[in-house]
Amino acid sequence: MEVMCKLLVFVTLLLPYSIFSSPECNFPAVFNFGDSNSDTGALLSMFGEAAAPPPNGETFFHSPAGRETSLRTCSQKKYKFSSALYTFDIGQNDLTAGYDLGPVGCLPYIMDTRVITAAQVDSYGCASPFNDVSRYFNEKLKEAIVQLRKDLHLAAITYVDIYAVKYSLIAQSEKLGFGDPFLVCCGHGGRYNFNNAMRCGRTKTVNGTIVAIVKSCEDPSSRIIWDGVHFTEAANRWVYNQIADGAYSDPPVPLKMACHRKDDI
């Protein structure tokens, strides 16, 4: 069960040049190693269309495309190996049993299925204990990346703090026009329009006819959370627009310059 899009780590094995004297990076392909927050087809390949039934995919392609969102994520996959950009957005399944890498404490899935006291809720309505563990994990990940840069000295490695940008989105939800940051678009009942036993796309058979009982909201672009676990396309687009210029990156350079090593900046 996936529960959050977290830190992204971008790696390219292009030879280093000074960022100030080089043109923008020309990545002919993007290879993503990710869970369902950034999956571009693996879910469909492994489990078939039943893994992400309608209304998943309705916003962009207007039909299911093997991803648990409304549709596009923060990355895409093409088929070319040389000079490619490799993105890593994985690991959350290892910590789903209570904890995760991103601000999981802000997800309806966690807030609805875990015991959380009033004292454990922060000023934005998120569950602090779960986010605290996420931040600790991310600190250790940053330390690991320092060593990774030493081990792979010809690689350009960019750390993107998705935790920070997503928490910022939750905090500014109403200001940005998303309204209640925890209200699920594709859900059914409950405090957040989320019921873990009645997930997005759930159907039932009535008189021999399959009827959808968990449907999309009228306007997915007005919500942050798609299904209690994943973000909507509108939320993912906002996240991308914040990270594209390097504001949440280490080194702090635009993603289009991610082929340059930190030591060359």
C-alpha positions in Angstrom: 0.0 0.0 0.0 1.6 3.3 -1.1 1.0 6.3 1.1 3.1 9.2 -0.1 5.3 10.9 -2.6 8.4 11.8 -0.8 12.0 12.8 -1.6 13.1 12.5 -5.2 16.7 11.8 -6.0 17.8 12.6 -9.5 20.9 10.9 -10.9 22.6 11.5 -14.2 25.9 9.9 -15.3 26.8 12.6 -17.7 30.4 13.9 -17.5 30.6 17.1 -15.4 31.0 20.6 -16.8 30.7 23.9 -15.1 27.1 25.0 -14.8 28.0 28.5 -15.6 29.6 27.7 -18.9 27.5 24.9 -20.2 24.1 24.9 -22.0 21.0 23.4 -20.4 21.1 19.6 -20.0 19.5 17.7 -22.9 18.0 14.6 -21.3 16.6 12.5 -24.2 14.9 10.2 -21.7 13.7 10.0 -18.1 13.8 6.6 -16.3 11.8 6.6 -13.1 12.2 4.1 -10.3 9.2 4.8 -8.3 6.2 3.5 -6.4 2.6 4.5 -7.1 3.2 8.1 -6.5 5.3 8.4 -9.6 4.6 5.1 -11.4 4.3 5.4 -15.1 3.0 2.0 -16.0 4.6 -0.7 -13.7 1.4 -1.1 -11.7 -0.6 -1.9 -14.9 2.1 -4.3 -16.1 2.2 -6.2 -12.8 -1.5 -6.4 -11.8 -3.5 -5.4 -14.8 -6.2 -2.8 -15.3 -8.0 -3.9 -12.1 -5.2 -2.3 -10.0 -6.3 1.2 -11.0 -9.8 1.1 -12.4 -11.9 4.1 -13.4 -12.1 6.9 -12.5 -8.3 6.7 -12.2 -6.8 8.5 -15.2 -9.9 10.7 -16.0 -8.2 14.1 -16.0 -5.7 13.8 -18.7 -6.3 10.7 -20.8 -9.9 10.4 -19.8 -9.5 6.7 -19.1 -7.4 4.4 -16.8 -3.6 4.4 -17.6 -2.3 2.1 -14.8 -1.7 4.9 -12.3 -3.5 5.6 -9.1 -4.2 9.3 -9.7 -6.4 11.5 -11.8 -3.6 11.3 -13.9 -0.2 12.7 -14.7 2.5 12.4 -12.0 5.7 14.3 -11.5 7.7 12.2 -13.9 7.4 10.2 -17.2 9.2 7.3 -18.8 10.7 7.0 -22.2 12.8 4.3 -23.7 16.4 5.4 -24.1 19.4 4.6 -21.9 22.3 6.9 -23.0 22.5 10.4 -21.4 19.3 9.8 -19.5 18.0 11.3 -16.3 17.3 8.6 -13.7 14.8 9.5 -10.9 14.3 7.5 -7.7 11.1 8.0 -5.8 10.8 4.7 -4.0 11.1 3.1 -0.5 7.8 4.1 1.1 6.4 0.5 1.1 9.2 -0.5 3.5 7.8 1.9 6.1 4.1 1.9 5.4 3.4 0.0 8.6 3.0 3.2 10.5 5.6 5.4 9.0 6.8 6.8 5.7 9.2 9.2 4.0 6.9 12.2 3.1 4.4 14.1 5.3 2.3 10.9 5.6 0.7 12.5 8.7 -1.2 14.7 6.3 -2.9 11.9 4.4 -6.5 10.8 5.0 -5.4 7.2 4.8 -3.3 7.7 7.9 -5.5 10.1 9.7 -8.5 7.8 9.2 -6.9 4.4 10.0 -4.5 5.2 12.8 -5.2 6.3 16.4 -4.2 10.0 16.7 -5.0 12.1 19.7 -5.9 15.8 19.6 -2.5 16.7 21.1 -0.7 14.9 18.2 -2.4 17.1 15.5 -0.3 20.1 14.3 -1.5 23.6 13.4 -2.4 22.5 9.8 -4.3 19.4 10.9 -1.6 16.7 10.2 -0.5 13.9 12.6 2.8 15.1 14.0 4.2 11.7 15.2 4.1 10.3 11.7 5.7 13.4 10.1 8.4 13.4 12.8 9.6 9.9 11.8 9.5 11.0 8.1 11.7 14.0 8.8 14.2 11.8 10.7 14.4 9.4 7.9 14.9 12.2 5.4 17.8 13.6 7.5 19.5 10.2 7.3 18.9 10.0 3.6 20.6 13.3 3.1 23.6 11.9 5.0 23.6 8.9 2.8 23.6 11.1 -0.3 26.7 12.9 0.8 28.5 9.5 0.9 26.9 8.5 -2.4 28.4 11.5 -4.1 31.8 10.4 -2.9 31.3 6.9 -4.1 29.9 8.0 -7.5 32.1 11.0 -8.1 31.3 11.2 -11.8 27.6 11.2 -11.2 25.5 14.4 -10.8 23.0 13.7 -7.9 20.2 16.1 -7.1 18.2 15.7 -3.9 14.7 17.2 -4.1 12.8 17.7 -0.9 9.3 16.6 -1.8 8.4 16.5 1.8 8.9 20.2 2.3 7.1 21.2 -0.9 4.1 19.0 -0.2 3.8 20.1 3.4 3.8 23.7 2.0 1.0 22.8 -0.3 -1.1 21.4 2.6 -0.4 24.6 4.6 -1.5 26.9 1.8 -4.3 24.8 0.5 -7.2 27.3 0.9 -5.0 30.2 -0.3 -4.2 28.3 -3.4 -7.8 27.5 -4.2 -7.8 23.8 -3.1 -10.0 24.3 -0.1 -9.9 21.6 2.6 -6.5 19.9 2.0 -7.7 16.6 3.4 -11.0 16.2 1.5 -10.6 13.3 -0.9 -11.8 13.6 -4.5 -12.4 9.9 -5.3 -13.8 8.5 -2.1 -16.9 7.5 -0.2 -18.2 8.7 3.2 -16.3 9.3 6.4 -14.8 12.5 7.7 -12.5 13.1 4.7 -14.8 11.4 2.1 -12.5 8.4 2.6 -13.3 4.9 3.6 -10.4 2.4 3.5 -12.9 -0.4 2.8 -14.4 1.5 -0.1 -11.5 2.8 -2.2 -11.5 4.8 -5.4 -13.1 2.8 -8.3 -15.0 0.3 -6.1 -17.9 -1.3 -7.8 -20.8 -3.6 -7.0 -23.0 -5.8 -9.1 -26.7 -4.8 -9.2 -29.1 -7.1 -11.1 -26.2 -8.4 -13.2 -24.9 -4.9 -13.9 -21.5 -3.6 -12.6 -22.2 -0.2 -10.9 -19.5 2.2 -9.7 -20.1 3.2 -6.1 -16.9 5.2 -5.4 -16.6 7.9 -8.0 -14.6 11.0 -8.7 -15.6 14.4 -7.4 -17.0 16.9 -9.9 -13.8 19.0 -10.1 -10.6 17.1 -9.3 -8.6 20.2 -9.9 -10.1 21.7 -6.8 -8.7 19.0 -4.5 -5.2 18.0 -3.4 -5.9 14.4 -2.4 -7.2 12.1 -5.1 -8.0 8.8 -3.3 -6.8 9.2 0.3 -3.3 8.2 -0.6 -2.2 9.9 -3.9 -2.3 13.5 -5.1 -4.5 14.8 -7.9 -2.9 15.9 -11.2 -3.5 19.5 -10.2 -1.6 19.0 -6.9 1.2 17.2 -8.7 1.4 20.0 -11.3 1.7 22.6 -8.5 4.5 20.5 -6.8 6.4 20.2 -10.1 6.2 24.0 -10.7 7.7 24.6 -7.2 10.6 22.2 -7.7 11.5 22.8 -11.3 13.6 25.9 -10.6 15.7 24.2 -7.9 14.1 25.9 -4.9 13.8 22.6 -3.1 16.9 21.0 -4.5 20.4 20.3 -3.3 22.3 21.6 -5.1 19.9 24.5 -5.7 19.8 24.5 -9.5 16.9 24.1 -11.9 16.1 20.5 -12.9 17.1 21.4 -16.5 20.7 21.8 -15.2 20.7 18.6 -13.2 23.5 17.0 -15.2 26.0 19.2 -13.4 27.7 18.0 -10.3 27.5 19.9 -7.0 31.3 20.5 -7.0 31.0 22.2 -10.3 28.5 24.8 -9.3 
